[in-house]
Amino acid sequence: MPRTPKRWTAVRDEPLQDCRVFRVSRSFARSPHTGEVHPFYTIDAEAWVNVVPLTHEGDVVLVRQYRHGTRDLTLEIPGGLVDPGESPAEAAGRELLEETGYRAEELVPMGDLNPNPALFGNRVHTFVARGCRRIAEVANEGLEETAVELLRRDDLRAAVRRGDIDHALVVAAFYWLELVEDGGGAVRR
């Protein structure tokens, strides 16, 4: 029978740096096996949202933008932080409109994930936005600059295989969409 890992005991947290959109902390935890306390580093962030926008014509509304982590342009779905006092659904609708100028007839939650449990404690909430149509110009503010690109839904898999779309949370959102459309509904935790 496989051994089940034991939980570590949190001892204390030390905030190290506030980086505006996330905070870095050093956490100390006690090993369940040795009793020794070890430091770990975590990134604390608010919840995120991702939106898979679908038009009546069968297109996915995507955004191309520069990402400082890779120092390159990426092709992604709209998304961002959930602002204080805002629900994930409200944030999803806001991000969709700001980054693309599109509004959805229907915004449906598909599920939520931890972006990387080794470092993050937050969740990314993923929605499908059906019946999207353009109603405004892109409203980039401050440090964001996005350009809207439409991709035929039938071409999504090929775009991922070619590496045109390589953001892990975006690929996960497309998988959520497949799970939901296979008849299982939203994924529940």
JORA-V156689 format. One record per pair of residues at least 12 apart in sequence whose ideal C-beta (glycine too) atoms are under 7 Angstrom apart, sorted by the first residue. I is the first residue (numbers start at 0). J is the second residue. Records with the same first field share a line. If there is no record, write none. Layout:
I->J ; J
This chain:
5->31
6->31
7->28 ; 29 ; 30 ; 31
8->28 ; 29
9->26 ; 28
10->27 ; 28 ; 29 ; 36
11->27
12->24 ; 26
13->25
20->44 ; 80
21->42 ; 43 ; 44
22->43
23->40 ; 42
24->41 ; 43
25->38 ; 40
26->39 ; 41
41->118 ; 120
42->118 ; 119
43->120
44->119 ; 121
45->80 ; 81 ; 121
46->81 ; 87 ; 121 ; 122 ; 124
47->78 ; 79 ; 80 ; 81 ; 121 ; 123
48->78 ; 79 ; 81 ; 87 ; 90 ; 91 ; 94 ; 123 ; 124 ; 126
49->76 ; 78 ; 123 ; 125 ; 168 ; 169 ; 172
50->76 ; 77 ; 78 ; 91 ; 94 ; 95 ; 126 ; 128
51->76 ; 127 ; 128 ; 172 ; 173 ; 176
52->76 ; 77 ; 95 ; 99 ; 101 ; 103 ; 128 ; 131
53->127 ; 128 ; 129 ; 131 ; 152
54->131 ; 132
55->130
57->151 ; 152
58->149 ; 150 ; 151 ; 152
59->150 ; 152 ; 155
60->99 ; 101 ; 131 ; 147 ; 149
61->74 ; 75 ; 76 ; 148 ; 150
62->75 ; 77 ; 98 ; 99 ; 145 ; 146 ; 147
63->145 ; 146 ; 148
64->143 ; 144 ; 145
65->144
73->166
74->148 ; 163 ; 164
75->166 ; 169
76->169 ; 172
77->94 ; 95 ; 98 ; 99
78->94
79->94
87->124
88->106 ; 108 ; 126
91->106 ; 126
92->106
95->128
96->135
97->138
98->137 ; 145
99->137 ; 147
100->133 ; 134 ; 135 ; 136 ; 137 ; 147
101->131 ; 132 ; 133 ; 134
102->131 ; 132 ; 134
103->128 ; 129 ; 130 ; 131
104->129 ; 130
105->129 ; 130
106->126 ; 128
107->126 ; 127 ; 129
108->124 ; 126 ; 185
109->125 ; 126 ; 127 ; 175 ; 176 ; 179 ; 185 ; 186
110->125 ; 175 ; 185 ; 186
111->123 ; 124 ; 125
112->171
114->168
123->168
125->172 ; 175
127->176 ; 179
155->173
